[in-house]
Amino acid sequence: MTLPPPPVFLCLALGALLFPLSAAHAEDGCPDGYVPIGAPAGQQGPQGCAPIPGSGQAPKQQEPEQWEEHWISLAIDPARGVLGVDTDEVYSSAAELDAMIDCDERGGVKCRTWQTFKNTCAAVVAGRDYQLVIDTDLGLARDDAMRACRRQHDATCHVMYADCSRPIPVNTSH
C-alpha cells in the first residue's frame, strides 16, 4: 500500500521550520550575519567568513572617489579665422585666459572667449562659418559638426579642433 503525497502546505511549513536551524548552523565559527566559506571544517584549504546575502551585513565600502574637473576653453577671432585653445585646466578662468593668449599668439587681433566647458568633448569645423558641437563622444561631436557645416553646401569644411577634457580621480587617501 502506498501513501498519498503530503499536502504542499505541509511541506512548506516543515521547510520553513527547518530553514532557520540550517542557517543558524551555517554561522558556526563566524560572527552574526556571516557564513563560513571555503573548504569544509576539518579539511585542508582556505576558510573564511562571508556576509549572508540579504542580512544587511556587508563589507565596508571604500570612500567614493572624488573627481577633479578639467576645463577646455576656446577663444576665436572669426575675422581672421584664428582659434585659440586651452585644455585640461582645473579652473575655468585659467582655461579662458590661456585660450585668449593662444589665440593672440596664432595671429588673432580681436580674440574673444567663444566657449568654455568641462569634462566633455568638442569639435570645431570651419567653412564659411564655424560649427561647434559639444558631446560626451568625440567621434559624434566631430561628425555632427561636419554635418552642420556641409548642410550649408560648403565644400571648404574642415576640422579645426577636436579633443576631450575628462575628469580625473583624485587620491583622497591620507
ZARO-641517 format. One line per field, with one value per residue: x, y, z negated of N, C-alpha, C, CB in turn. Coordinates in Angstrom, 2 decimals. Glycine has a CB too. Layout:
N
nx = X,...
ny = Y,...
nz = Z,...
cax = X,...
cay = Y,...
caz = Z,...
cx = X,...
cy = Y,...
cz = Z,...
cbx = X,...
cby = Y,...
cbz = Z,...
***
This chain:
174
nx = 0.85,0.60,1.34,-0.42,0.99,2.22,0.27,0.93,1.16,1.92,4.49,5.77,5.48,6.97,9.49,9.96,10.28,12.62,14.57,15.55,17.06,19.11,20.32,21.25,23.04,24.89,26.34,28.32,31.34,31.67,31.05,27.87,25.54,27.22,28.56,30.38,32.96,34.71,36.88,35.40,34.90,37.60,38.89,41.63,42.47,41.55,39.74,37.09,34.93,31.85,29.47,26.01,23.81,21.57,21.45,22.08,24.57,27.35,30.51,32.74,32.47,34.66,35.63,33.76,35.10,36.69,36.47,38.42,37.60,38.06,38.73,38.04,38.76,37.77,38.91,38.25,38.99,37.02,37.12,39.70,39.99,41.11,41.74,42.03,43.08,42.76,43.33,42.36,42.49,42.30,40.82,38.22,38.62,41.38,41.64,40.22,41.77,44.27,43.47,42.79,45.33,46.61,45.13,45.83,48.61,48.56,47.96,45.61,43.64,41.38,40.49,38.16,36.56,35.02,33.76,33.50,33.95,33.47,34.78,34.09,33.72,34.67,34.18,35.31,34.39,35.34,34.27,32.53,31.43,31.61,31.29,30.43,30.35,29.45,29.89,29.62,30.97,33.72,33.92,31.23,30.79,32.59,31.59,28.95,29.44,30.73,28.65,26.83,28.19,28.37,25.70,25.28,26.04,28.79,31.91,34.34,34.62,36.32,37.98,38.87,39.47,39.39,38.83,38.99,38.20,38.59,37.30,39.44,40.30,40.83,43.23,42.19,43.13,44.98
ny = -1.17,2.15,5.40,8.50,11.53,14.13,17.07,20.15,22.52,21.51,20.56,22.97,24.29,22.62,22.89,25.62,25.58,24.10,25.59,27.97,26.59,25.41,27.69,28.90,26.99,27.17,29.40,28.78,29.41,31.86,35.42,36.99,37.17,36.28,33.64,30.52,30.08,28.42,25.59,22.63,22.33,20.93,19.95,20.37,23.54,26.87,28.87,30.93,33.73,34.99,37.60,36.92,36.69,39.35,39.89,42.31,42.75,43.88,44.07,46.77,49.62,51.30,54.74,57.03,57.90,61.00,63.47,65.41,68.20,69.07,71.68,73.06,75.69,77.78,80.30,82.81,84.51,85.46,86.94,86.71,84.00,82.52,80.28,79.86,77.69,76.10,73.36,70.96,72.34,73.12,75.21,77.24,79.94,80.10,78.50,80.03,82.40,81.39,80.35,82.69,83.88,81.98,82.30,84.95,84.57,83.00,84.74,86.14,89.11,90.36,88.64,86.65,85.08,82.14,79.69,77.82,74.88,71.83,68.54,67.03,66.51,68.26,69.61,71.61,72.79,74.37,76.41,78.31,79.37,78.85,75.83,74.49,71.69,70.09,67.19,64.06,62.11,61.99,61.30,61.50,64.24,65.40,64.35,65.40,68.16,68.41,67.59,69.67,71.82,71.01,71.03,73.56,73.59,73.75,73.39,73.70,72.75,71.84,70.17,72.06,71.79,69.20,67.54,66.13,66.75,65.29,64.37,63.56,61.00,61.82,61.22,60.42,59.29,59.38
nz = 0.00,0.89,-0.32,-0.06,1.38,-0.83,-1.68,0.08,-1.46,-3.91,-3.42,-2.85,-5.31,-7.01,-5.81,-6.30,-9.05,-9.34,-7.96,-9.45,-11.36,-9.86,-8.85,-11.18,-12.00,-9.94,-10.55,-12.31,-13.96,-12.75,-12.86,-13.81,-11.17,-9.20,-7.13,-6.98,-4.53,-1.86,-2.26,-3.68,-7.24,-9.06,-6.86,-4.56,-3.12,-2.01,-4.35,-5.50,-6.31,-5.07,-4.28,-4.96,-2.31,-1.91,-4.61,-5.60,-6.56,-5.27,-3.61,-4.39,-2.38,-0.12,-0.39,1.60,4.78,5.46,7.94,10.13,11.90,15.31,17.52,20.77,22.93,25.58,27.69,30.07,33.12,35.37,37.75,38.70,38.76,36.68,34.08,30.69,28.10,24.94,22.90,20.40,17.91,14.44,13.46,14.72,15.34,15.73,17.99,19.86,19.98,20.90,23.39,24.73,24.86,26.46,28.84,29.52,29.92,32.18,34.14,33.95,33.70,32.67,30.52,28.74,25.96,26.76,26.06,23.07,21.31,19.41,18.69,21.02,24.60,27.61,30.87,33.51,36.57,39.51,42.14,44.40,42.19,38.62,36.88,33.86,31.84,28.92,27.08,25.30,26.59,28.66,31.42,32.27,31.80,33.65,36.10,36.10,36.15,38.61,40.32,39.85,40.97,43.66,44.37,45.14,47.68,48.16,49.45,48.31,45.75,42.82,40.11,37.41,34.77,32.37,29.48,26.14,22.71,19.75,16.51,13.75,11.40,7.98,5.58,2.47,0.19,-2.85
cax = 0.00,1.38,0.70,-0.52,1.98,1.69,-0.18,2.01,1.33,2.62,5.90,6.27,5.57,8.09,10.70,10.15,10.78,13.98,15.49,16.30,18.05,20.27,21.00,21.97,24.15,25.86,27.13,29.31,32.69,31.66,30.21,26.48,25.32,28.22,28.59,31.71,33.19,35.95,36.89,34.61,35.65,38.36,39.62,42.60,42.03,41.24,38.46,36.82,33.53,31.28,28.15,24.84,23.09,20.35,21.44,22.40,25.98,28.14,31.84,32.81,32.74,35.66,35.06,33.56,36.20,36.44,36.94,38.87,37.05,39.02,38.08,38.56,38.22,38.05,38.85,38.21,38.96,36.36,37.51,40.99,39.95,42.07,41.15,42.93,42.54,43.46,42.64,42.73,42.76,41.49,39.95,37.70,39.23,42.72,41.45,39.83,42.92,45.26,42.92,42.95,46.76,46.88,44.52,46.71,49.88,48.33,47.70,44.32,43.71,40.19,40.10,37.18,36.23,33.89,33.05,34.27,33.17,34.26,34.53,33.38,34.46,34.20,34.74,35.06,34.57,35.31,33.91,32.15,31.09,32.19,30.34,30.94,29.48,29.96,29.25,30.45,31.70,34.48,33.54,29.92,30.94,33.25,30.66,27.83,29.94,30.96,27.33,26.25,28.89,28.01,24.31,25.33,26.60,30.13,32.93,35.59,34.52,37.45,38.04,39.90,39.80,38.58,39.53,38.17,38.75,37.89,37.65,40.36,40.10,41.78,43.55,41.73,43.71,45.96
cay = 0.00,3.39,6.55,9.67,12.55,15.09,18.32,21.11,23.46,20.81,20.57,24.34,24.60,21.87,23.54,26.90,25.29,23.59,26.58,28.74,25.75,25.24,28.99,29.12,26.06,27.61,30.52,28.29,29.90,33.18,36.38,37.09,37.72,35.75,32.19,30.04,29.82,27.70,24.14,22.21,22.27,19.71,19.61,21.40,24.52,28.17,29.02,32.30,34.06,35.96,38.04,36.19,37.57,39.97,40.03,43.69,42.80,43.94,44.61,48.22,50.17,52.36,56.07,57.33,58.66,62.38,63.73,66.77,68.62,69.69,72.63,73.46,76.97,78.15,81.73,82.91,85.75,84.94,87.69,86.18,82.54,82.02,79.63,79.59,76.61,75.60,72.15,70.30,73.26,72.86,76.37,77.78,81.25,79.85,77.99,81.16,83.29,80.73,80.26,84.04,84.05,81.12,82.95,86.08,84.06,82.41,85.82,86.79,90.51,90.62,87.36,86.67,83.75,81.64,78.67,77.17,73.74,70.89,67.11,66.59,66.62,69.31,69.66,72.85,72.64,75.67,76.52,79.74,79.72,77.91,74.94,73.90,70.69,69.54,65.90,63.20,61.24,62.82,60.98,62.10,65.70,65.71,64.05,66.35,69.47,68.33,67.58,71.02,72.64,70.56,71.41,74.89,73.34,74.34,72.40,74.01,72.29,71.08,70.16,72.94,71.34,68.12,66.96,65.92,67.04,64.36,64.45,62.51,60.71,62.44,60.32,61.02,58.61,60.24
caz = 0.00,0.96,-0.97,0.84,1.04,-1.80,-1.06,0.35,-2.57,-4.98,-3.02,-3.01,-6.74,-7.54,-5.29,-7.00,-10.39,-9.26,-7.38,-10.44,-12.02,-8.99,-8.75,-12.42,-12.00,-8.94,-11.07,-13.28,-13.78,-12.11,-13.58,-13.38,-9.84,-8.28,-6.97,-6.59,-3.11,-1.62,-2.49,-4.84,-8.51,-9.23,-5.64,-4.19,-2.12,-2.61,-5.01,-5.91,-6.54,-4.12,-4.74,-4.49,-1.39,-2.42,-6.07,-5.97,-6.92,-4.04,-3.86,-4.30,-1.06,-0.10,-0.22,3.02,5.36,5.81,9.29,10.42,13.18,16.22,18.40,22.07,23.37,26.96,27.99,31.53,33.89,36.56,38.95,39.18,38.79,35.71,32.92,29.58,27.28,23.76,22.42,19.15,16.80,13.25,13.27,15.98,15.62,16.27,19.35,20.71,20.17,21.75,24.74,25.32,25.16,27.61,30.00,29.86,30.43,33.50,35.10,33.73,33.29,31.86,29.94,27.66,25.47,27.52,25.29,22.02,20.84,18.62,18.65,22.22,25.86,28.51,32.22,34.26,38.01,40.17,43.56,44.47,40.81,37.66,36.22,32.63,31.24,27.66,26.84,24.47,27.51,29.59,32.79,32.55,31.88,34.92,37.19,36.09,36.57,40.05,40.97,39.76,41.96,45.02,44.65,45.76,49.02,48.10,49.82,47.60,44.36,42.27,38.66,36.84,33.42,31.81,28.33,24.94,21.40,18.87,15.09,13.32,9.97,7.06,4.47,1.22,-0.97,-3.52
cx = 0.89,0.59,0.62,0.53,1.38,1.23,0.98,2.23,2.08,4.13,6.51,6.44,6.76,9.42,10.99,10.69,12.24,14.98,16.22,17.34,19.29,21.02,21.81,23.19,25.26,26.76,28.21,30.70,32.77,30.79,28.78,26.40,26.31,28.13,30.00,31.79,34.51,35.78,36.03,35.49,36.34,39.12,40.58,42.02,41.69,39.85,38.31,35.35,33.10,29.92,27.05,24.10,21.79,20.33,21.70,23.84,26.77,29.52,31.85,33.17,33.85,34.96,34.85,34.72,35.75,37.08,37.33,38.37,38.16,38.28,38.81,37.95,38.68,37.91,38.96,38.33,38.36,36.78,38.81,41.02,40.93,41.32,42.24,42.28,43.40,42.65,43.18,43.18,41.83,40.49,39.50,38.35,40.63,42.61,41.10,41.00,43.94,44.76,43.02,44.41,47.11,46.32,45.39,48.01,49.75,47.97,46.35,44.52,42.55,39.66,39.09,36.92,34.96,33.07,34.01,33.39,34.08,33.82,33.74,34.28,33.86,34.88,34.34,35.37,34.41,34.97,33.66,31.83,31.75,31.07,31.03,29.91,30.19,29.17,30.16,31.30,32.39,34.09,32.20,30.01,31.53,32.29,29.51,28.26,30.18,29.64,26.70,26.90,28.45,26.57,24.23,25.92,27.97,31.16,34.23,35.59,35.75,37.46,39.19,40.38,38.86,39.38,38.55,38.94,37.94,38.25,38.61,40.14,41.22,41.99,43.18,42.31,44.83,47.26
cy = 1.23,4.51,7.70,10.70,13.55,16.36,19.31,22.04,22.82,20.78,21.95,24.70,23.88,22.48,24.84,26.68,24.85,24.64,27.39,27.89,25.59,26.55,29.25,28.22,26.53,28.71,30.07,28.82,31.27,34.14,36.40,37.74,37.20,34.23,31.76,29.81,29.06,26.22,23.80,22.11,20.93,19.29,20.74,22.31,25.81,28.17,30.48,32.48,35.09,36.37,37.16,37.13,38.07,40.18,41.46,43.84,42.79,44.46,46.11,48.64,51.20,53.70,56.33,58.17,60.11,62.61,65.19,67.12,69.27,70.47,72.75,74.82,77.22,79.66,81.86,84.35,85.34,85.66,87.15,84.66,81.90,81.46,79.37,78.59,76.43,74.45,71.72,71.24,72.92,73.99,76.91,79.10,81.09,79.36,79.14,82.09,82.66,80.56,81.60,84.28,83.21,81.73,84.12,85.61,83.44,83.47,86.49,88.22,90.85,89.30,87.58,85.24,83.30,80.66,78.07,76.07,72.77,69.45,66.59,66.76,67.73,69.18,70.98,72.55,74.02,75.47,78.00,80.27,78.68,77.12,74.33,72.91,70.12,68.27,65.08,62.26,62.10,62.56,61.58,63.61,66.10,65.50,65.05,67.74,69.49,68.33,68.96,71.95,72.29,70.88,72.78,74.81,74.00,73.25,72.62,73.54,71.49,71.21,71.05,72.40,70.21,67.50,66.84,66.38,66.22,64.62,63.33,62.27,61.34,61.46,61.00,60.33,59.47,59.54
cz = 0.00,0.33,0.02,0.43,0.05,-1.08,-0.95,-0.84,-3.72,-4.67,-3.22,-4.47,-7.37,-7.07,-6.00,-8.40,-10.35,-8.77,-8.44,-11.15,-11.16,-8.85,-10.01,-12.48,-11.05,-9.48,-12.06,-12.95,-13.13,-12.93,-13.04,-12.01,-8.80,-8.24,-6.60,-5.08,-2.98,-1.89,-3.69,-6.08,-8.63,-7.98,-5.30,-3.12,-2.80,-3.22,-5.41,-6.15,-5.50,-4.63,-4.16,-3.54,-1.99,-3.91,-6.52,-6.41,-5.62,-4.38,-3.68,-2.89,-1.18,0.06,1.27,3.54,5.60,7.16,9.42,11.82,14.01,17.29,19.74,22.36,24.80,27.08,29.51,32.00,35.23,37.84,39.54,39.25,37.84,34.50,31.90,28.64,26.04,23.20,21.07,18.05,15.65,13.03,14.62,16.33,16.21,17.71,20.30,20.99,21.11,23.18,25.45,25.71,26.40,28.89,30.46,30.50,31.81,34.55,34.96,33.25,32.35,31.30,28.82,27.21,26.17,26.68,24.26,21.45,20.12,18.86,19.84,23.44,26.71,29.85,32.85,35.71,38.63,41.64,43.78,43.08,39.90,36.99,35.01,32.11,30.02,27.39,25.92,25.32,28.57,31.04,33.18,32.68,33.23,36.09,37.25,36.54,38.08,40.82,40.97,40.79,43.38,45.38,45.30,47.17,49.16,48.38,49.07,46.15,43.96,40.76,38.21,35.49,33.04,30.68,27.17,23.72,20.42,17.42,14.74,11.83,9.14,5.93,3.16,-0.01,-1.56,-3.67
cbx = -0.96,1.75,1.49,-1.95,2.47,2.76,-1.35,1.68,-0.02,2.06,6.05,5.32,4.28,8.00,10.57,8.84,9.93,14.02,14.74,15.36,17.45,19.84,19.99,21.05,23.67,25.16,26.22,29.32,33.47,31.12,30.81,25.66,25.39,29.64,27.56,32.05,33.22,37.06,38.34,33.91,34.71,37.45,38.64,43.90,40.82,41.35,38.34,37.32,33.30,31.18,27.91,23.91,22.81,19.20,22.46,21.48,26.39,27.45,32.86,33.84,31.47,36.69,35.98,32.21,36.68,36.99,35.87,40.45,35.86,39.94,37.98,38.21,38.69,37.10,39.99,36.93,40.43,34.87,37.66,42.09,40.22,43.05,40.44,43.31,42.47,43.69,42.78,43.81,42.58,42.40,40.66,36.18,39.29,43.48,40.34,38.69,43.58,45.62,41.45,42.47,47.64,46.28,43.09,47.02,50.44,47.22,47.82,43.49,43.68,39.09,41.34,35.85,36.05,34.36,32.47,34.74,32.44,34.15,33.81,32.06,34.46,34.44,34.27,35.93,33.55,36.67,32.64,30.93,29.51,33.04,29.82,31.25,29.12,29.82,28.98,29.57,30.75,35.97,33.49,28.92,31.85,34.51,30.11,27.22,31.24,31.77,26.40,26.43,30.41,28.25,23.48,26.16,25.65,30.39,33.19,35.86,33.24,38.81,38.21,39.36,39.70,38.18,40.76,37.76,38.71,38.21,36.38,41.86,40.04,41.28,45.07,40.23,44.25,45.46
cby = 0.00,3.75,6.98,10.29,13.28,15.43,18.94,21.93,23.97,19.37,20.13,25.33,24.21,20.39,23.79,27.67,24.22,22.39,27.51,29.34,24.39,24.71,30.12,28.87,24.66,28.09,31.52,26.75,28.94,33.08,37.78,37.89,39.21,36.21,31.72,28.75,31.14,28.26,23.62,20.85,22.52,18.62,19.35,20.75,24.00,29.27,28.08,33.31,34.59,35.36,39.51,35.71,36.84,39.14,39.11,44.15,41.61,44.84,43.96,48.78,50.81,52.13,57.16,58.06,58.01,63.37,63.36,66.90,69.60,68.62,73.98,72.40,78.13,77.41,82.54,82.29,86.42,85.04,89.18,86.66,82.06,83.15,78.31,80.89,75.30,76.73,71.01,69.31,74.74,72.70,77.47,77.95,82.09,78.82,76.92,81.94,83.60,79.38,79.79,85.14,83.63,79.73,83.45,86.92,83.03,81.36,85.30,86.00,91.44,91.34,86.61,87.36,83.73,80.97,77.57,78.19,73.04,71.22,66.77,67.39,65.28,70.70,68.46,74.06,71.61,76.41,75.62,79.93,79.76,78.66,73.83,75.01,69.55,70.57,65.13,62.38,60.19,62.58,59.48,61.73,66.21,64.84,62.64,66.42,69.83,67.07,66.58,71.59,72.47,69.07,71.40,75.86,73.86,75.01,72.45,75.49,71.45,71.57,68.70,74.37,72.50,67.04,67.83,64.43,68.58,62.91,64.39,62.91,59.17,63.84,59.94,60.98,57.20,60.67
cbz = -1.22,2.43,-2.26,0.80,2.31,-2.87,-1.88,1.61,-3.05,-5.14,-1.55,-2.34,-7.46,-7.10,-3.80,-7.06,-11.05,-8.35,-6.47,-11.46,-12.34,-7.61,-8.51,-13.63,-11.60,-7.69,-11.73,-13.31,-12.96,-10.64,-13.48,-14.41,-9.90,-8.70,-5.90,-7.33,-2.28,-2.48,-2.69,-4.57,-9.72,-9.65,-4.46,-3.69,-1.34,-1.56,-6.25,-4.87,-7.99,-2.67,-4.37,-5.68,-0.08,-2.04,-6.68,-7.09,-7.86,-2.98,-2.93,-5.30,-0.44,1.05,-0.86,3.25,6.68,4.73,10.33,10.33,12.98,16.87,17.74,23.21,22.42,27.95,27.25,32.06,34.05,36.39,38.62,38.27,40.18,35.27,33.31,28.84,28.08,22.70,23.43,19.41,17.24,12.00,12.46,15.89,14.32,15.41,19.37,20.06,18.82,21.18,24.70,24.31,23.94,27.39,29.66,28.60,29.47,33.43,36.47,32.72,34.54,32.68,29.40,28.10,23.91,28.81,26.22,20.90,22.02,17.13,17.40,22.40,26.62,27.90,33.09,33.71,38.63,40.02,43.95,45.40,40.59,36.59,37.19,31.55,32.27,26.47,28.19,23.52,28.17,29.41,32.97,31.44,30.72,35.10,37.04,34.69,35.82,40.40,40.28,38.33,41.82,45.16,43.35,44.88,50.12,46.71,51.32,47.64,44.16,42.87,38.12,36.68,32.40,32.90,27.93,24.80,21.06,19.25,14.19,13.62,9.73,6.53,4.49,1.15,-0.59,-4.88
***
